[in-house]
Amino acid sequence: MGVSECIVDVIRSCPMEAQPHLYENIVITGGCCGFAGIRDRVESDVRTLAPDEFDVNVVLPSNPMTYAWEGGKLMSLDPEFYSFVVTKEEYEEEGLALCYERFDI
């Protein structure tokens, strides 16, 4: 499976009401994003595979190599960030039950 097929496969596995929003907000990151024309290629391929009634938009950040890391760094500066994580120590002490309790899964 190629990148575009993988994107469409993942979006199709999501609830139907979320799919239009996901097709409009595709962000590609990582080392392979340095290939010339990758954004246009992914957008064209996803457009071919996506339902006609959905708009497709693919964004290539200015620095795709560190984009995800920068986002994680910004999240970690938010005081509420730690309410969204389970530390290794917490997991070792309380186990999977803590995840069920904290995240209601």
The first five atom37 places (N, CA, C, CB, O) and aatype in JSON, in Angstrom:
{
  "aatype": [12, 7, 19, 15, 6, 4, 9, 19, 3, 19, 9, 1, 15, 4, 14, 12, 6, 0, 5, 14, 8, 10, 18, 6, 2, 9, 19, 9, 16, 7, 7, 4, 4, 7, 13, 0, 7, 9, 1, 3, 1, 19, 6, 15, 3, 19, 1, 16, 10, 0, 14, 3, 6, 13, 3, 19, 2, 19, 19, 10, 14, 15, 2, 14, 12, 16, 18, 0, 17, 6, 7, 7, 11, 10, 12, 15, 10, 3, 14, 6, 13, 18, 15, 13, 19, 19, 16, 11, 6, 6, 18, 6, 6, 6, 7, 10, 0, 10, 4, 18, 6, 1, 13, 3, 9],
  "atom_mask": [
    [1, 1, 1, 1, 1],
    [1, 1, 1, 0, 1],
    [1, 1, 1, 1, 1],
    [1, 1, 1, 1, 1],
    [1, 1, 1, 1, 1],
    [1, 1, 1, 1, 1],
    [1, 1, 1, 1, 1],
    [1, 1, 1, 1, 1],
    [1, 1, 1, 1, 1],
    [1, 1, 1, 1, 1],
    [1, 1, 1, 1, 1],
    [1, 1, 1, 1, 1],
    [1, 1, 1, 1, 1],
    [1, 1, 1, 1, 1],
    [1, 1, 1, 1, 1],
    [1, 1, 1, 1, 1],
    [1, 1, 1, 1, 1],
    [1, 1, 1, 1, 1],
    [1, 1, 1, 1, 1],
    [1, 1, 1, 1, 1],
    [1, 1, 1, 1, 1],
    [1, 1, 1, 1, 1],
    [1, 1, 1, 1, 1],
    [1, 1, 1, 1, 1],
    [1, 1, 1, 1, 1],
    [1, 1, 1, 1, 1],
    [1, 1, 1, 1, 1],
    [1, 1, 1, 1, 1],
    [1, 1, 1, 1, 1],
    [1, 1, 1, 0, 1],
    [1, 1, 1, 0, 1],
    [1, 1, 1, 1, 1],
    [1, 1, 1, 1, 1],
    [1, 1, 1, 0, 1],
    [1, 1, 1, 1, 1],
    [1, 1, 1, 1, 1],
    [1, 1, 1, 0, 1],
    [1, 1, 1, 1, 1],
    [1, 1, 1, 1, 1],
    [1, 1, 1, 1, 1],
    [1, 1, 1, 1, 1],
    [1, 1, 1, 1, 1],
    [1, 1, 1, 1, 1],
    [1, 1, 1, 1, 1],
    [1, 1, 1, 1, 1],
    [1, 1, 1, 1, 1],
    [1, 1, 1, 1, 1],
    [1, 1, 1, 1, 1],
    [1, 1, 1, 1, 1],
    [1, 1, 1, 1, 1],
    [1, 1, 1, 1, 1],
    [1, 1, 1, 1, 1],
    [1, 1, 1, 1, 1],
    [1, 1, 1, 1, 1],
    [1, 1, 1, 1, 1],
    [1, 1, 1, 1, 1],
    [1, 1, 1, 1, 1],
    [1, 1, 1, 1, 1],
    [1, 1, 1, 1, 1],
    [1, 1, 1, 1, 1],
    [1, 1, 1, 1, 1],
    [1, 1, 1, 1, 1],
    [1, 1, 1, 1, 1],
    [1, 1, 1, 1, 1],
    [1, 1, 1, 1, 1],
    [1, 1, 1, 1, 1],
    [1, 1, 1, 1, 1],
    [1, 1, 1, 1, 1],
    [1, 1, 1, 1, 1],
    [1, 1, 1, 1, 1],
    [1, 1, 1, 0, 1],
    [1, 1, 1, 0, 1],
    [1, 1, 1, 1, 1],
    [1, 1, 1, 1, 1],
    [1, 1, 1, 1, 1],
    [1, 1, 1, 1, 1],
    [1, 1, 1, 1, 1],
    [1, 1, 1, 1, 1],
    [1, 1, 1, 1, 1],
    [1, 1, 1, 1, 1],
    [1, 1, 1, 1, 1],
    [1, 1, 1, 1, 1],
    [1, 1, 1, 1, 1],
    [1, 1, 1, 1, 1],
    [1, 1, 1, 1, 1],
    [1, 1, 1, 1, 1],
    [1, 1, 1, 1, 1],
    [1, 1, 1, 1, 1],
    [1, 1, 1, 1, 1],
    [1, 1, 1, 1, 1],
    [1, 1, 1, 1, 1],
    [1, 1, 1, 1, 1],
    [1, 1, 1, 1, 1],
    [1, 1, 1, 1, 1],
    [1, 1, 1, 0, 1],
    [1, 1, 1, 1, 1],
    [1, 1, 1, 1, 1],
    [1, 1, 1, 1, 1],
    [1, 1, 1, 1, 1],
    [1, 1, 1, 1, 1],
    [1, 1, 1, 1, 1],
    [1, 1, 1, 1, 1],
    [1, 1, 1, 1, 1],
    [1, 1, 1, 1, 1],
    [1, 1, 1, 1, 1]
  ],
  "atom_positions": [
    [[0.86, -1.18, 0.0], [0.0, 0.0, 0.0], [0.89, 1.23, 0.0], [-0.97, 0.0, 1.23], [1.86, 1.3, 0.75]],
    [[0.57, 2.19, -0.84], [1.31, 3.44, -0.88], [0.79, 4.45, 0.12], [0.0, 0.0, 0.0], [-0.19, 4.19, 0.82]],
    [[1.44, 5.58, 0.19], [1.08, 6.63, 1.15], [-0.37, 7.08, 0.94], [2.02, 7.84, 1.02], [-1.14, 7.15, 1.9]],
    [[-0.74, 7.37, -0.29], [-2.09, 7.87, -0.56], [-3.15, 6.84, -0.22], [-2.22, 8.27, -2.02], [-4.19, 7.17, 0.36]],
    [[-2.89, 5.59, -0.57], [-3.84, 4.52, -0.25], [-3.97, 4.34, 1.26], [-3.4, 3.19, -0.89], [-5.06, 4.09, 1.78]],
    [[-2.85, 4.48, 1.95], [-2.87, 4.37, 3.41], [-3.69, 5.49, 4.03], [-1.43, 4.39, 3.96], [-4.48, 5.25, 4.95]],
    [[-3.51, 6.71, 3.54], [-4.28, 7.85, 4.05], [-5.77, 7.6, 3.88], [-3.87, 9.16, 3.33], [-6.55, 7.78, 4.81]],
    [[-6.17, 7.19, 2.68], [-7.59, 6.95, 2.4], [-8.11, 5.78, 3.24], [-7.8, 6.66, 0.91], [-9.24, 5.84, 3.73]],
    [[-7.32, 4.74, 3.41], [-7.74, 3.59, 4.21], [-7.99, 3.99, 5.66], [-6.67, 2.48, 4.14], [-8.97, 3.57, 6.27]],
    [[-7.1, 4.8, 6.2], [-7.26, 5.26, 7.59], [-8.5, 6.15, 7.72], [-6.01, 6.03, 8.06], [-9.27, 6.0, 8.67]],
    [[-8.68, 7.07, 6.77], [-9.85, 7.96, 6.84], [-11.14, 7.15, 6.74], [-9.79, 9.02, 5.72], [-12.1, 7.44, 7.45]],
    [[-11.17, 6.15, 5.88], [-12.37, 5.32, 5.73], [-12.68, 4.51, 6.98], [-12.21, 4.38, 4.56], [-13.82, 4.1, 7.19]],
    [[-11.67, 4.28, 7.82], [-11.9, 3.53, 9.06], [-12.47, 4.41, 10.17], [-10.6, 2.89, 9.53], [-12.86, 3.91, 11.22]],
    [[-12.53, 5.72, 9.93], [-13.06, 6.66, 10.92], [-14.57, 6.83, 10.74], [-12.35, 8.03, 10.8], [-15.11, 6.48, 9.69]],
    [[-15.25, 7.36, 11.75], [-16.69, 7.59, 11.62], [-17.01, 8.47, 10.41], [-17.23, 8.25, 12.89], [-16.26, 9.39, 10.09]],
    [[-18.11, 8.16, 9.75], [-18.49, 8.85, 8.52], [-18.58, 10.36, 8.7], [-19.82, 8.32, 8.03], [-18.19, 11.11, 7.8]],
    [[-19.08, 10.82, 9.84], [-19.24, 12.26, 10.04], [-17.89, 12.98, 10.16], [-20.06, 12.52, 11.3], [-17.83, 14.19, 9.96]],
    [[-16.82, 12.26, 10.46], [-15.5, 12.87, 10.57], [-14.75, 12.88, 9.23], [-14.67, 12.14, 11.61], [-13.84, 13.68, 9.05]],
    [[-15.12, 12.02, 8.33], [-14.35, 11.86, 7.09], [-14.19, 13.12, 6.25], [-15.0, 10.82, 6.26], [-13.08, 13.38, 5.79]],
    [[-15.24, 13.92, 6.02], [-15.02, 15.14, 5.22], [-13.97, 16.06, 5.83], [-16.33, 15.9, 5.07], [-13.18, 16.66, 5.11]],
    [[-13.95, 16.16, 7.15], [-12.99, 17.03, 7.84], [-11.57, 16.47, 7.72], [-13.38, 17.18, 9.32], [-10.61, 17.23, 7.59]],
    [[-11.45, 15.16, 7.77], [-10.13, 14.55, 7.66], [-9.56, 14.71, 6.26], [-10.21, 13.06, 8.03], [-8.37, 14.97, 6.1]],
    [[-10.39, 14.56, 5.25], [-9.92, 14.76, 3.87], [-9.46, 16.2, 3.64], [-11.02, 14.4, 2.86], [-8.57, 16.45, 2.83]],
    [[-10.05, 17.14, 4.34], [-9.7, 18.55, 4.17], [-8.49, 18.97, 5.0], [-10.87, 19.42, 4.53], [-7.99, 20.09, 4.86]],
    [[-8.02, 18.09, 5.87], [-6.94, 18.46, 6.79], [-5.84, 17.41, 6.82], [-7.49, 18.67, 8.19], [-5.48, 16.94, 7.9]],
    [[-5.31, 17.05, 5.69], [-4.23, 16.07, 5.61], [-2.9, 16.84, 5.69], [-4.32, 15.22, 4.28], [-2.64, 17.73, 4.88]],
    [[-2.08, 16.48, 6.67], [-0.76, 17.09, 6.84], [0.27, 15.98, 6.66], [-0.62, 17.8, 8.24], [0.22, 14.96, 7.34]],
    [[1.2, 16.19, 5.74], [2.25, 15.19, 5.54], [3.55, 15.7, 6.14], [2.42, 14.87, 4.03], [3.92, 16.86, 5.95]],
    [[4.23, 14.82, 6.86], [5.47, 15.2, 7.54], [6.48, 14.07, 7.4], [5.21, 15.53, 9.04], [6.15, 12.97, 6.97]],
    [[7.7, 14.37, 7.76], [8.75, 13.35, 7.77], [9.72, 13.52, 6.62], [0.0, 0.0, 0.0], [9.56, 14.39, 5.77]],
    [[10.73, 12.68, 6.61], [11.83, 12.78, 5.65], [11.42, 12.63, 4.21], [0.0, 0.0, 0.0], [11.96, 13.32, 3.35]],
    [[10.49, 11.74, 3.91], [10.08, 11.53, 2.52], [9.36, 12.73, 1.94], [9.19, 10.31, 2.42], [9.19, 12.82, 0.72]],
    [[8.95, 13.63, 2.77], [8.24, 14.82, 2.29], [9.18, 15.8, 1.61], [7.53, 15.52, 3.44], [8.74, 16.81, 1.06]],
    [[10.47, 15.51, 1.63], [11.43, 16.34, 0.94], [11.5, 16.07, -0.55], [0.0, 0.0, 0.0], [12.15, 16.81, -1.29]],
    [[10.83, 15.0, -1.01], [10.84, 14.7, -2.44], [10.09, 15.78, -3.2], [10.2, 13.31, -2.71], [9.05, 16.26, -2.76]],
    [[10.64, 16.17, -4.33], [10.01, 17.2, -5.15], [8.62, 16.76, -5.6], [10.89, 17.53, -6.37], [8.45, 15.64, -6.08]],
    [[7.65, 17.64, -5.43], [6.29, 17.37, -5.9], [5.47, 16.43, -5.04], [0.0, 0.0, 0.0], [4.39, 16.01, -5.46]],
    [[5.94, 16.08, -3.86], [5.24, 15.08, -3.03], [3.85, 15.57, -2.62], [6.06, 14.76, -1.76], [2.89, 14.79, -2.65]],
    [[3.71, 16.83, -2.25], [2.41, 17.34, -1.82], [1.4, 17.23, -2.96], [2.53, 18.8, -1.34], [0.29, 16.73, -2.76]],
    [[1.77, 17.68, -4.13], [0.85, 17.63, -5.28], [0.5, 16.19, -5.64], [1.47, 18.33, -6.48], [-0.64, 15.89, -5.99]],
    [[1.48, 15.3, -5.55], [1.25, 13.89, -5.88], [0.28, 13.26, -4.89], [2.58, 13.12, -5.89], [-0.66, 12.57, -5.3]],
    [[0.51, 13.48, -3.6], [-0.39, 12.92, -2.58], [-1.79, 13.49, -2.75], [0.15, 13.2, -1.15], [-2.77, 12.76, -2.7]],
    [[-1.88, 14.8, -2.95], [-3.2, 15.41, -3.1], [-3.93, 14.85, -4.32], [-3.08, 16.94, -3.22], [-5.12, 14.54, -4.25]],
    [[-3.24, 14.71, -5.42], [-3.84, 14.17, -6.65], [-4.29, 12.72, -6.45], [-2.84, 14.26, -7.81], [-5.39, 12.35, -6.85]],
    [[-3.44, 11.92, -5.84], [-3.78, 10.51, -5.63], [-4.93, 10.34, -4.65], [-2.56, 9.75, -5.13], [-5.83, 9.53, -4.88]],
    [[-4.92, 11.1, -3.56], [-6.02, 11.02, -2.58], [-7.31, 11.51, -3.23], [-5.7, 11.85, -1.3], [-8.37, 10.92, -3.01]],
    [[-7.23, 12.58, -4.02], [-8.42, 13.09, -4.71], [-9.03, 12.0, -5.61], [-8.07, 14.33, -5.56], [-10.26, 11.88, -5.68]],
    [[-8.2, 11.23, -6.27], [-8.67, 10.14, -7.14], [-9.38, 9.05, -6.33], [-7.5, 9.54, -7.91], [-10.35, 8.46, -6.8]],
    [[-8.89, 8.78, -5.12], [-9.43, 7.69, -4.31], [-10.58, 8.12, -3.39], [-8.33, 7.11, -3.47], [-11.38, 7.28, -2.97]],
    [[-10.67, 9.4, -3.1], [-11.68, 9.9, -2.16], [-13.04, 10.03, -2.85], [-11.25, 11.27, -1.57], [-13.11, 10.19, -4.07]],
    [[-14.12, 9.97, -2.07], [-15.45, 10.21, -2.64], [-15.53, 11.61, -3.25], [-16.55, 10.04, -1.57], [-14.96, 12.56, -2.72]],
    [[-16.23, 11.72, -4.36], [-16.31, 12.99, -5.09], [-16.89, 14.14, -4.27], [-17.14, 12.81, -6.32], [-16.54, 15.29, -4.49]],
    [[-17.78, 13.84, -3.33], [-18.44, 14.91, -2.57], [-17.54, 15.53, -1.5], [-19.69, 14.37, -1.92], [-17.92, 16.53, -0.9]],
    [[-16.36, 14.97, -1.26], [-15.46, 15.51, -0.25], [-14.36, 16.34, -0.9], [-14.85, 14.38, 0.59], [-13.8, 15.94, -1.92]],
    [[-14.05, 17.49, -0.29], [-12.9, 18.28, -0.7], [-11.64, 17.64, -0.13], [-13.03, 19.76, -0.24], [-11.67, 17.07, 0.96]],
    [[-10.55, 17.73, -0.86], [-9.27, 17.19, -0.4], [-8.26, 18.33, -0.33], [-8.75, 16.04, -1.33], [-8.11, 19.09, -1.29]],
    [[-7.58, 18.44, 0.81], [-6.54, 19.45, 0.97], [-5.35, 18.8, 1.68], [-7.07, 20.68, 1.77], [-5.5, 18.24, 2.76]],
    [[-4.19, 18.89, 1.06], [-2.96, 18.33, 1.64], [-2.01, 19.48, 1.92], [-2.31, 17.27, 0.68], [-1.74, 20.31, 1.05]],
    [[-1.49, 19.52, 3.14], [-0.58, 20.58, 3.58], [0.81, 19.97, 3.79], [-1.09, 21.26, 4.89], [0.96, 18.92, 4.4]],
    [[1.8, 20.66, 3.27], [3.2, 20.31, 3.51], [3.82, 21.46, 4.3], [3.98, 20.05, 2.15], [4.03, 22.54, 3.75]],
    [[4.11, 21.25, 5.59], [4.69, 22.32, 6.4], [6.04, 22.77, 5.85], [4.85, 21.86, 7.86], [6.68, 22.05, 5.09]],
    [[6.45, 23.96, 6.24], [7.73, 24.5, 5.75], [8.91, 23.63, 6.17], [7.93, 25.92, 6.24], [9.9, 23.55, 5.44]],
    [[8.83, 22.99, 7.33], [9.89, 22.08, 7.77], [9.26, 20.75, 8.18], [10.71, 22.69, 8.94], [9.04, 20.51, 9.37]],
    [[8.96, 19.88, 7.21], [8.26, 18.64, 7.53], [9.07, 17.67, 8.39], [7.86, 17.95, 6.27], [8.51, 16.77, 9.01]],
    [[10.39, 17.84, 8.42], [11.23, 16.94, 9.21], [10.98, 17.08, 10.71], [12.7, 17.19, 8.91], [11.02, 16.09, 11.44]],
    [[10.73, 18.3, 11.18], [10.58, 18.52, 12.62], [9.19, 18.97, 13.02], [11.58, 19.54, 13.08], [8.95, 19.28, 14.18]],
    [[8.26, 19.01, 12.06], [6.91, 19.54, 12.33], [6.21, 18.81, 13.48], [6.06, 19.44, 11.07], [5.68, 19.45, 14.39]],
    [[6.21, 17.49, 13.44], [5.53, 16.72, 14.5], [6.21, 16.95, 15.85], [5.53, 15.21, 14.16], [5.54, 17.09, 16.87]],
    [[7.53, 16.98, 15.86], [8.25, 17.21, 17.1], [7.93, 18.59, 17.67], [9.76, 17.07, 16.89], [7.71, 18.74, 18.87]],
    [[7.9, 19.6, 16.79], [7.58, 20.97, 17.25], [6.18, 21.02, 17.86], [7.67, 21.96, 16.07], [5.98, 21.68, 18.88]],
    [[5.23, 20.32, 17.26], [3.88, 20.28, 17.81], [3.85, 19.62, 19.18], [0.0, 0.0, 0.0], [3.19, 20.11, 20.1]],
    [[4.58, 18.52, 19.31], [4.66, 17.85, 20.61], [5.32, 18.73, 21.66], [0.0, 0.0, 0.0], [4.91, 18.74, 22.82]],
    [[6.34, 19.46, 21.24], [7.03, 20.38, 22.16], [6.06, 21.45, 22.66], [8.25, 21.04, 21.47], [6.03, 21.76, 23.85]],
    [[5.28, 22.02, 21.76], [4.31, 23.05, 22.15], [3.26, 22.48, 23.11], [3.62, 23.64, 20.91], [2.88, 23.13, 24.09]],
    [[2.8, 21.25, 22.82], [1.81, 20.64, 23.7], [2.37, 20.43, 25.11], [1.35, 19.3, 23.13], [1.67, 20.63, 26.09]],
    [[3.64, 20.04, 25.2], [4.23, 19.76, 26.5], [4.38, 21.01, 27.36], [5.58, 19.1, 26.33], [4.53, 20.91, 28.58]],
    [[4.35, 22.18, 26.74], [4.45, 23.43, 27.49], [3.13, 23.83, 28.13], [4.93, 24.55, 26.58], [3.09, 24.68, 29.01]],
    [[2.04, 23.22, 27.68], [0.71, 23.5, 28.21], [0.55, 22.77, 29.55], [-0.41, 23.08, 27.2], [0.75, 21.56, 29.61]],
    [[0.19, 23.48, 30.61], [0.04, 22.83, 31.92], [-0.97, 21.68, 31.92], [-0.37, 23.86, 32.96], [-0.86, 20.75, 32.72]],
    [[-1.95, 21.73, 31.03], [-2.95, 20.66, 30.97], [-2.44, 19.41, 30.27], [-4.19, 21.16, 30.28], [-3.11, 18.37, 30.3]],
    [[-1.28, 19.49, 29.64], [-0.74, 18.36, 28.88], [-0.67, 17.1, 29.72], [0.65, 18.71, 28.35], [-1.02, 16.02, 29.25]],
    [[-0.22, 17.23, 30.94], [0.0, 16.05, 31.76], [-1.29, 15.37, 32.19], [0.8, 16.42, 32.97], [-1.25, 14.26, 32.72]],
    [[-2.43, 16.02, 31.98], [-3.7, 15.34, 32.24], [-4.06, 14.41, 31.08], [-4.83, 16.36, 32.47], [-5.02, 13.64, 31.18]],
    [[-3.31, 14.49, 29.97], [-3.57, 13.66, 28.8], [-2.58, 12.51, 28.65], [-3.54, 14.51, 27.56], [-2.61, 11.8, 27.64]],
    [[-1.71, 12.31, 29.63], [-0.7, 11.26, 29.52], [-0.71, 10.38, 30.76], [0.69, 11.87, 29.31], [-1.22, 10.75, 31.81]],
    [[-0.13, 9.2, 30.6], [0.14, 8.3, 31.71], [1.65, 8.09, 31.7], [-0.67, 6.93, 31.6], [2.2, 7.62, 30.7]],
    [[2.31, 8.42, 32.79], [3.75, 8.25, 32.84], [4.08, 6.77, 33.0], [4.37, 9.07, 33.99], [3.24, 5.96, 33.4]],
    [[5.31, 6.44, 32.7], [5.77, 5.05, 32.85], [5.62, 4.61, 34.31], [7.25, 4.9, 32.39], [5.2, 3.49, 34.59]],
    [[5.97, 5.5, 35.21], [5.87, 5.17, 36.64], [4.42, 4.9, 37.05], [6.45, 6.32, 37.48], [4.13, 3.95, 37.78]],
    [[3.49, 5.76, 36.55], [2.07, 5.55, 36.88], [1.58, 4.21, 36.32], [1.2, 6.7, 36.32], [0.86, 3.48, 37.0]],
    [[1.98, 3.91, 35.09], [1.53, 2.67, 34.46], [2.09, 1.46, 35.19], [1.95, 2.63, 32.98], [1.37, 0.49, 35.42]],
    [[3.37, 1.52, 35.58], [3.97, 0.41, 36.31], [3.33, 0.21, 37.67], [5.47, 0.64, 36.47], [3.23, -0.92, 38.16]],
    [[2.88, 1.31, 38.28], [2.26, 1.21, 39.6], [0.8, 0.77, 39.53], [2.35, 2.55, 40.31], [0.36, -0.06, 40.33]],
    [[0.03, 1.33, 38.58], [-1.41, 1.08, 38.55], [-1.88, 0.25, 37.37], [-2.13, 2.38, 38.55], [-2.98, -0.29, 37.4]],
    [[-1.08, 0.14, 36.33], [-1.4, -0.71, 35.2], [-2.46, -0.14, 34.27], [0.0, 0.0, 0.0], [-2.78, 1.05, 34.3]],
    [[-3.0, -1.04, 33.44], [-3.95, -0.67, 32.4], [-5.23, -0.06, 32.98], [-4.29, -1.87, 31.57], [-5.89, 0.74, 32.32]],
    [[-5.58, -0.44, 34.2], [-6.79, 0.11, 34.82], [-6.74, 1.63, 34.89], [-6.98, -0.48, 36.22], [-7.78, 2.29, 34.78]],
    [[-5.56, 2.19, 35.08], [-5.42, 3.64, 35.13], [-5.8, 4.27, 33.79], [-3.98, 4.02, 35.5], [-6.43, 5.33, 33.76]],
    [[-5.43, 3.62, 32.69], [-5.78, 4.14, 31.36], [-7.3, 4.13, 31.18], [-5.11, 3.3, 30.25], [-7.87, 5.1, 30.68]],
    [[-7.94, 3.05, 31.59], [-9.39, 2.98, 31.48], [-10.05, 4.06, 32.33], [-9.89, 1.59, 31.91], [-11.02, 4.69, 31.91]],
    [[-9.53, 4.27, 33.51], [-10.09, 5.28, 34.41], [-9.86, 6.7, 33.89], [-9.5, 5.13, 35.81], [-10.78, 7.51, 33.87]],
    [[-8.64, 6.99, 33.49], [-8.28, 8.35, 33.1], [-8.88, 8.75, 31.75], [-6.78, 8.47, 33.05], [-9.27, 9.9, 31.56]],
    [[-8.94, 7.8, 30.83], [-9.37, 8.15, 29.47], [-10.72, 7.57, 29.1], [-8.35, 7.68, 28.49], [-11.17, 7.73, 27.96]],
    [[-11.37, 6.91, 30.02], [-12.72, 6.4, 29.82], [-12.81, 5.54, 28.54], [-13.72, 7.56, 29.76], [-13.69, 5.73, 27.71]],
    [[-11.85, 4.6, 28.43], [-11.87, 3.71, 27.25], [-12.32, 2.33, 27.63], [-10.5, 3.65, 26.6], [-12.4, 1.45, 26.77]]
  ]
}
